[in-house]
Amino acid sequence: MAENKKRYILASLLILLTMVMYISVQAQQKNGTNRPNFSGQWQAKEAISIGGNIFCSYDAGDRMASKSMKIVERGNFLTIENPASNNASVKSLEKMVFDGKTRQISHGEENRKTFSVKLSNGGQTMTIRSIAYFITGTPYKVNKKQQAYTDVTEVWNLSNDGKSIAVLAKAKSNIWKEERSWKTVFNKVNY
């Protein structure tokens, strides 16, 4: 009799433990799927690079030169597609992997960009560190070109409702002395 009672208690505890684990897993899955993410069609009044007056640092197809973008977030990365438009004459696609490793995009012999991306634990803040290298004219010297670079840190903050992204940017370059800071806001076009 005592043996049956022990089995009954053990079975009951096993069922209870299984139910508790099931409920906690379901709650975590619901929390993960309801979190707003960066996916969607986005539009701003001006390109990110315009706000800091660094537009000339970027190739025509670079996302920094576009006022609109389509973002698809998937697990540990997202893609940013820039449609060809009046301010970005070339359609482009950038893949941003959230591992903090430095990657490179080449736009030709002397024009390239290195970048790294990190996503916050909550998934609503993304930090992009990039350096755009390009050739520019040398002041007061005819036909003499120089290697230039613009070092930019962008902090993308997704609103709690997922309807806007505030991009806080700061930049330094070897062609100007002071650090520049500015804010660009993208609004979600589709809900």
C-alpha positions in Angstrom: 0.0 0.0 0.0 2.8 2.5 0.9 4.5 1.6 -2.4 1.4 2.6 -4.4 1.1 5.9 -2.4 4.8 6.8 -3.2 4.2 6.1 -6.9 1.0 8.2 -6.9 2.9 11.2 -5.2 5.8 10.8 -7.6 3.5 10.7 -10.6 1.6 13.7 -9.4 4.8 15.7 -8.8 6.1 14.7 -12.3 2.8 15.9 -13.9 2.9 19.2 -11.9 6.5 19.8 -12.9 5.7 19.2 -16.5 2.8 21.6 -16.4 4.9 24.3 -14.8 7.6 23.9 -17.4 5.1 24.0 -20.3 3.4 27.2 -19.0 6.8 28.9 -18.6 7.9 28.0 -22.1 4.6 29.2 -23.6 4.9 32.5 -21.7 8.5 33.0 -23.0 7.4 32.3 -26.6 4.6 34.8 -26.4 6.9 37.5 -25.0 9.4 36.9 -27.8 6.9 37.0 -30.7 5.1 40.2 -29.4 8.3 42.2 -29.2 8.4 44.9 -31.9 11.3 44.5 -34.3 13.0 46.5 -37.0 11.2 44.7 -39.9 9.1 46.9 -42.2 9.1 49.7 -44.7 10.6 52.9 -43.3 10.7 56.6 -44.5 12.5 59.7 -43.2 12.5 63.3 -44.3 16.2 63.1 -45.1 18.9 60.5 -45.3 21.0 59.7 -42.2 24.1 61.2 -43.8 22.4 64.5 -44.6 21.9 65.4 -40.9 25.6 65.3 -40.2 26.5 66.9 -43.5 28.5 63.8 -44.4 26.6 62.8 -47.6 29.7 63.0 -49.8 31.3 60.2 -47.7 29.0 57.5 -49.2 28.5 55.7 -52.5 25.2 56.3 -54.3 23.8 52.9 -53.2 24.8 53.1 -49.6 21.9 53.0 -47.0 23.3 56.2 -45.5 22.3 58.0 -48.7 18.7 56.9 -48.7 15.5 58.3 -47.2 13.6 55.0 -47.4 14.5 51.5 -46.6 13.0 48.0 -46.2 14.2 46.1 -43.2 13.8 42.3 -42.6 14.9 41.1 -39.2 15.6 37.4 -38.8 17.1 35.9 -35.7 20.8 37.0 -35.4 20.8 39.4 -38.4 18.7 41.9 -40.5 18.9 43.1 -44.0 18.4 46.7 -45.1 17.3 47.2 -48.7 17.4 50.6 -50.2 15.2 51.1 -53.3 16.6 53.2 -56.1 15.0 56.6 -55.6 15.6 60.3 -56.2 18.3 60.4 -53.5 19.8 57.0 -53.9 20.3 56.2 -57.5 21.3 52.6 -57.0 19.3 49.9 -55.3 21.4 48.1 -52.6 21.1 45.4 -49.9 23.2 45.3 -46.7 23.2 42.4 -44.3 23.8 43.4 -40.6 24.9 40.4 -38.4 24.5 41.1 -34.7 27.8 39.5 -33.7 30.0 42.6 -33.4 32.4 41.3 -36.0 33.8 43.7 -38.6 32.7 43.2 -42.2 33.5 45.2 -45.3 31.6 46.4 -48.4 33.6 47.5 -51.4 32.2 50.1 -53.8 35.3 50.2 -56.0 39.0 50.5 -55.8 39.3 53.3 -53.3 35.7 53.4 -51.9 34.8 50.9 -49.2 33.1 50.7 -45.8 33.9 48.6 -42.8 31.2 48.0 -40.2 30.1 46.0 -37.1 26.7 45.7 -35.5 25.4 44.8 -32.0 21.8 44.4 -30.9 20.8 45.0 -27.3 19.4 42.2 -25.1 15.9 43.6 -25.4 16.2 43.8 -29.1 15.1 47.5 -29.4 18.5 49.1 -29.7 21.0 48.5 -32.5 24.5 50.0 -32.6 26.3 50.3 -35.9 30.0 51.3 -36.0 31.3 52.1 -39.5 34.2 53.7 -41.3 33.7 54.9 -44.9 36.9 55.3 -46.9 36.8 57.4 -50.0 38.9 59.6 -52.3 38.3 63.3 -52.3 39.9 66.5 -53.7 42.7 68.2 -51.8 42.0 71.9 -51.0 43.9 74.4 -53.0 45.6 71.8 -55.1 44.4 71.1 -58.6 44.0 67.4 -59.6 45.4 66.1 -56.4 43.3 63.5 -54.6 43.6 62.3 -51.0 42.3 59.3 -49.0 39.6 60.4 -46.6 37.5 58.6 -44.1 34.4 59.2 -42.0 34.1 57.2 -38.7 30.4 57.0 -37.7 28.6 55.5 -34.7 24.8 55.1 -35.1 22.5 54.1 -32.3 19.1 52.9 -33.6 16.3 53.1 -31.0 13.1 51.3 -31.9 10.1 52.9 -30.2 8.1 50.7 -27.8 5.1 50.6 -30.3 7.5 49.6 -33.2 6.3 52.6 -35.3 9.5 54.7 -35.4 13.2 54.4 -35.3 15.3 57.3 -33.9 18.9 57.1 -35.2 21.3 59.0 -33.1 24.6 59.5 -35.0 28.0 61.0 -34.3 30.9 61.2 -36.8 34.5 62.2 -37.1 36.6 62.5 -40.2 40.1 63.3 -41.3 38.7 66.2 -43.4 37.1 68.1 -40.6 38.2 68.7 -37.0 35.1 68.6 -34.8 32.8 65.7 -33.9 29.3 66.0 -35.5 26.1 64.7 -33.8 22.6 64.5 -35.1 19.3 62.6 -35.1 17.3 61.1 -37.9 13.8 59.7 -37.4 12.3 57.0 -39.6 8.6 56.3 -39.5 7.1 53.0 -40.4 5.1 53.2 -43.6 3.4 49.8 -43.3 1.8 48.4 -40.1 
